[in-house]
Amino acid sequence: MITLSGIRKSYPTRSGLHTVLAGIDLTICPGEKIGILGRNGAGKSTLIRILSGAERPDSGRIQRSMSLSWPLAFGGAFQGSLTGLDNLKFICRVYGVDYRDKIDYVQDFAELGKYFREPVKSYSSGMRSRLAFAISMAVEFDCFLIDEVISVGDARFHAKCQTELFEKRKDRAMVMVSHELHNIKEQCGRVCLLYQGKLLTFEDAGEAYDFYNQNC
Amino acid sequence: MIAVTDTPLARSLAIQMRVIHALLLREVITRYGRHGLGVLWIMLEPMLFTLGVAGLWYLAKLHTVSSIPIIAFAITGYSSVLMWRNAANRCSKAIEPNLALMYHRNVKVIDIFVSRVILEWVGATASLVVLSVLFAGIGAMQWPGDVWLIIVGWVLLGWFALALGLIVGALSERSETFERSWHVVTYLLFPLSGAMFMVHWLPKAAQEAVLWLPMVHGVEMLRHGYFGEVVPTYESPAYFVVANLVLSLLGLLLVQETARRVQPE
């Protein structure tokens, strides 16, 4: 289970403090799929970063008693001069996984061929995101964080990612953050809305969509 | 801290070792690549520096000034400077290029600094050992008199380098002004750090002033170990240890404060 209580976060700006999260409470149970809706700038990414532990809240508590992924399919941590394989090794070492067991899987899934052993800076953007997704799947977590929709590669590869994540790992918990309704509708049992620094929870997903359409 | 962790200390340490190990290997490849001499540059870079300086001082006939053997004088002096200066410089602004890694919860600001300092330790130590063995082997300098004293002095210098790295790394993230003025400070500290003089050569007042600088004690210890009693040395290991403790504490506090403000891109 993951519990957030009273999470507050503000950032300094030239015209004083800008409050992004004004007291967020959230509990994520094993296997639960939670969708968080919010406009651009509503604080979705801040919330994801705080959940993942990449950033610390100003106040509030986070308790994590299940393992939590980094924001999924996130390719930003790639070092251009390293090869795809080097990047896989690095991630595996950080998470304490034996990379030798994962090489074949990642190489096959990412469809990089010989480029798997070439520097990432020589990759096309499609190749980069395929590698990022494949590496994300190399480490297993109880709960996956998904920032915006995963639009990786072409339609065929996209379908492959959907299968890998939403079918093969349907027993895991997921927190999906998006400004688009339909992505969340498809996958999430519970929908929350990030609105004016607060997280609004709705009994019924339909209500959340109505509120979102009217107010956001 | 705000985030509640129930992770026992031993497990936290194991995770930190794992992360530092991963960062180290990554750093080696990004810095030195796989081509040519590759990872050997860790050692070659400080070695070439030290050799250059030793050659220069030899040509400048500094060895006629004192009874001190100039090669060993240059090796001990310059290796110590390289250790703390490179460690600090590599930590300066080290977070920014690694910001994206902060998305991985277990990668902490301090791990980035520590992994960079470890690389400098390895390089400086390898360079010191290889050059000493080389020159002593061909008879250009005497074999060191007291290896234990050298080891203790070197370890204390390494500790100093780490503490300085943490301080400079954290402050450079915080303030542009600090980052820029740090270069000036290192430049000025170099001639004061004991690399180019023995404390004994200085007038009394200058001795007292210069002995406030922690690294001077390290260099004096090294030279005491290398030269024995040829020239009196003025090190106080106790002072060096206390100074290192204070600097480490300061460094850790600054790093903790920086970690709280770091924001992954």
Contacts between the chains, C-beta under 8 A, distances in Angstrom:
chain1	res1	chain2	res2	distance
A	49	B	103	7.6
A	49	B	263	7.9
A	49	B	264	6.2
A	52	B	103	6.4
A	52	B	105	6.1
A	53	B	3	6.9
A	53	B	105	3.4
A	54	B	102	5.2
A	54	B	103	4.7
A	54	B	104	7.8
A	54	B	105	6.7
A	54	B	264	4.7
A	55	B	102	7.9
A	55	B	262	7.7
A	55	B	263	5.8
A	55	B	264	6.5
A	56	B	1	7.9
A	56	B	2	6.3
A	56	B	3	6.6
A	56	B	259	7.8
A	56	B	260	5.6
A	57	B	2	6.0
A	57	B	3	8.0
A	59	B	2	6.4
A	60	B	2	6.4
A	61	B	2	6.4
A	61	B	3	7.3
A	61	B	4	5.5
A	62	B	2	7.5
A	62	B	3	4.9
A	62	B	4	6.8
A	63	B	4	5.1
A	65	B	6	7.8
A	68	B	105	7.5
A	70	B	103	4.7
A	70	B	104	5.4
A	70	B	105	7.3
A	71	B	103	6.2
A	74	B	103	6.1
A	76	B	100	4.1
A	76	B	103	7.2
A	76	B	265	6.7
A	77	B	100	4.2
A	77	B	101	5.3
A	77	B	103	6.1
A	77	B	104	7.1
A	78	B	100	7.9
A	79	B	26	6.8
A	79	B	30	5.6
A	81	B	29	7.4
A	81	B	30	5.4
A	81	B	33	7.1
A	82	B	26	6.9
A	82	B	29	6.0
A	82	B	30	6.5
A	86	B	26	7.2
A	86	B	29	6.0
A	89	B	22	7.9
A	89	B	25	7.4
A	90	B	22	5.4
A	90	B	25	7.4
A	90	B	26	5.0
A	91	B	104	7.5
A	93	B	18	6.3
A	93	B	19	7.8
A	93	B	21	6.3
A	93	B	22	3.4
A	93	B	25	7.2
A	94	B	18	6.8
A	94	B	19	5.5
A	94	B	22	4.9
A	94	B	104	5.4
A	94	B	106	6.1
A	94	B	107	6.3
A	95	B	104	7.7
A	95	B	106	7.7
A	96	B	15	7.5
A	96	B	18	5.6
